[in-house]
Amino acid sequence: MADLDALRLRFARTLEAARAPGGGPDPAPYADNLLVRWQEPQRRYHTVAHLAAVLDHVDVLEKYAADPDVVRLAAWFHDAVYLPERSENEERSARLAERALPEAGVSQEKTAEVARLVRLTFTHDPADDDRDGQVLCDADLAILAAPPSAYAVYTAEVREEYHFVQNDAFREGRSAVLCQLLALPRLFRTPYGQEHWESTARYNLASELEMLSP
């Protein structure tokens, strides 16, 4: 279980670093609202543990980002709205950021960038010159390069989130996602991701795809 107090502190530090001079309201209520969302009962993989992992990976990749604190805020919001049966989670999460961040003291420019980054996690396809997008997408996809045992836990948790989908339909849908990922020329866009995660992620994806095959 992720350390909620540590996450609250991380959010406060990020918000204070990102917002306009002169500060703003107490970060705690904003952190608490987000953490409540990340602990909703329908979540199995997209939990506070995933949030903490993405933030940790952003820390690893921060030297590649143009504005690491904006990327961290985007990580906080990127799955803040999550219902497995809905397709507009990224859009609704982005709109949440657009409502909350100006009130919390973040400039309109940085708020817009956070929202853009959140929407980007729908495709995970940042442009070649989109440094912040590359860092967020790589951090979000880093689970694909987990050791086999951790990857197996991830796939089981994803299946649990889609418990309402029948097995045949899930296998077909999941296989299509895996094929789409494997067809990409690169899963990861940062130099670190390409060097340290790419080959392991492709092995994991190919192994899962083989297991799903009839």
C-alpha positions in Angstrom: 0.0 0.0 0.0 1.3 3.4 -0.9 2.2 5.8 1.9 -0.6 8.4 1.7 1.1 10.9 4.0 4.2 10.7 1.7 2.0 11.2 -1.3 0.3 14.2 0.3 3.7 15.8 0.9 4.8 15.1 -2.7 1.7 16.8 -4.0 2.2 19.8 -1.8 5.8 20.2 -2.9 4.8 19.8 -6.6 1.9 22.3 -6.4 4.0 24.9 -4.6 6.7 24.6 -7.2 4.3 24.8 -10.1 2.0 27.6 -9.1 2.3 31.3 -9.6 4.4 33.5 -7.3 2.4 34.4 -4.2 1.2 30.8 -3.8 -2.4 29.9 -3.2 -4.6 27.9 -0.9 -3.6 25.0 1.3 -2.6 22.1 -1.0 -4.0 19.5 1.5 -7.6 19.5 0.4 -6.6 19.1 -3.2 -4.3 16.2 -2.4 -7.0 14.6 -0.3 -9.6 14.9 -3.1 -7.3 13.3 -5.6 -6.3 10.5 -3.2 -9.9 9.7 -2.5 -10.4 9.3 -6.2 -7.4 7.1 -6.6 -8.8 4.8 -3.9 -12.2 4.2 -5.4 -13.5 0.6 -5.1 -13.7 -0.1 -8.9 -9.9 0.2 -9.2 -7.5 -2.7 -9.1 -4.5 -1.5 -11.1 -5.2 2.2 -11.4 -4.8 2.7 -7.7 -2.6 4.9 -5.4 0.2 2.3 -6.0 0.1 3.1 -9.7 0.1 6.8 -9.0 3.1 6.4 -6.7 4.9 4.3 -9.3 4.3 6.8 -12.1 5.6 9.6 -9.9 8.7 7.6 -9.1 9.3 7.0 -12.8 8.9 10.7 -13.5 11.6 11.3 -10.9 13.8 8.9 -12.8 13.1 10.7 -16.1 12.9 14.3 -14.9 16.1 15.4 -16.7 14.4 14.8 -20.0 11.4 17.0 -19.2 11.0 20.7 -20.0 8.9 21.3 -16.8 9.1 18.3 -14.4 6.6 19.8 -12.0 4.0 20.2 -14.6 4.6 16.6 -15.6 4.1 15.5 -12.0 0.8 17.4 -11.7 -0.3 15.6 -14.9 0.7 12.3 -13.3 -1.6 13.2 -10.3 -4.5 13.9 -12.6 -4.0 11.4 -15.5 -6.3 8.7 -14.1 -8.0 10.8 -11.4 -11.3 10.0 -13.1 -11.4 6.3 -13.9 -14.4 4.0 -14.7 -13.3 0.9 -16.6 -16.5 0.8 -18.6 -16.1 4.4 -19.9 -14.0 5.6 -22.7 -13.7 9.3 -21.8 -11.7 8.9 -18.6 -8.7 11.0 -19.9 -11.0 13.8 -21.1 -12.8 13.9 -17.8 -9.5 13.8 -15.8 -8.2 16.7 -17.9 -11.3 18.7 -17.2 -10.9 18.1 -13.5 -7.4 19.5 -13.8 -8.7 22.5 -15.7 -11.2 23.2 -12.8 -9.0 22.5 -9.8 -5.6 23.9 -10.7 -6.5 27.6 -11.3 -8.3 27.6 -8.0 -5.2 26.1 -6.4 -3.0 28.9 -7.8 -1.6 27.4 -11.0 -1.4 29.7 -14.0 -3.7 29.2 -16.9 -0.7 28.4 -19.1 0.5 25.6 -16.8 -3.0 24.4 -16.3 -3.5 24.0 -20.0 -0.2 22.1 -20.3 -1.3 19.7 -17.5 -4.6 19.1 -19.2 -2.9 18.5 -22.6 -0.6 16.0 -21.0 -3.5 14.2 -19.3 -5.3 13.9 -22.7 -2.1 12.6 -24.3 -2.3 9.5 -22.1 -5.3 8.4 -24.2 -2.9 7.6 -27.1 0.6 7.6 -25.5 1.9 9.0 -28.7 3.8 12.2 -28.0 5.5 14.2 -30.7 9.2 13.9 -31.2 9.7 17.4 -29.7 7.3 17.0 -26.8 9.7 16.4 -24.0 7.1 16.6 -21.2 4.7 14.3 -23.1 7.5 11.8 -23.6 8.3 11.7 -19.9 4.7 11.3 -18.8 3.9 8.6 -21.3 7.1 6.7 -20.6 6.4 6.9 -16.8 2.9 5.6 -17.4 4.0 2.7 -19.6 7.0 1.7 -17.4 4.9 -1.1 -15.9 5.2 -2.9 -19.2 8.9 -3.4 -18.4 8.3 -4.8 -15.0 9.9 -8.2 -13.9 7.7 -11.1 -15.0 6.1 -11.6 -11.6 5.2 -8.0 -11.3 3.9 -7.9 -14.9 1.7 -10.9 -14.1 0.2 -9.1 -11.1 -0.4 -6.1 -13.4 -2.2 -8.2 -16.0 -4.3 -9.9 -13.3 -5.3 -6.5 -11.9 -6.3 -5.2 -15.4 -8.4 -8.3 -15.9 -10.1 -7.6 -12.5 -10.9 -4.1 -13.5 -12.7 -5.5 -16.6 -14.5 -8.2 -14.7 -17.8 -7.3 -16.5 -16.3 -8.3 -19.8 -16.7 -12.0 -20.8 -13.4 -14.0 -21.3 -13.5 -14.3 -25.0 -14.3 -10.6 -25.6 -11.5 -9.6 -23.1 -9.0 -11.9 -24.8 -9.9 -10.4 -28.2 -9.7 -6.8 -26.9 -6.6 -7.2 -24.9 -4.8 -9.0 -27.8 -5.7 -6.1 -30.1 -4.1 -3.7 -27.6 -1.0 -5.8 -27.3 -0.6 -6.1 -31.1 -1.0 -2.3 -31.5 1.7 -1.7 -28.9 4.1 -4.3 -30.4 3.6 -2.7 -33.9 4.9 0.7 -32.6 8.5 1.4 -33.7 9.2 2.4 -30.1 7.2 1.9 -27.0 9.3 4.4 -25.1 10.4 7.8 -26.3 13.0 9.0 -23.7 16.6 7.8 -24.1 16.4 6.1 -20.6 13.2 4.3 -21.5 14.6 3.1 -24.8 17.8 1.8 -23.2 16.4 0.3 -19.9 12.7 -0.6 -20.6 12.1 -1.3 -24.3 13.4 -4.8 -24.7 11.9 -6.1 -21.5 8.5 -4.5 -22.3 8.4 -6.1 -25.7 9.3 -9.5 -24.2 6.4 -9.1 -21.7 3.9 -8.0 -24.3 4.8 -10.8 -26.6 4.6 -13.4 -23.8 1.2 -12.1 -22.7 0.0 -12.2 -26.3 1.1 -15.8 -26.7 -0.8 -16.7 -23.5 -3.9 -15.1 -24.8 -3.8 -16.9 -28.1 -6.4 -19.8 -28.4 
